[in-house]
């Protein structure tokens, strides 16, 4: 997670925050335009988030920073 936050932070048009579990993401007052789900998210947490979040969700499975950039590009 720390690596993804750092990589996303390298793009001036994005800011990123990392969360360990669904309860952190679902806390009131968390601003977000898009949510990136990466490896390590439990199926139960993923289901909770998908049911509660109305912003676009990107399912990120890893790969180089070029892939990450391509996944984020539609949301600039």
ABEGO torsion letter per residue (X at the ends): XAAAAAAAAABAABBBBBBABAAAAABBGBBBABBBBBBGBBAAAAAAAAAABABBBBBBAEEBAAAAAAAAAAAX
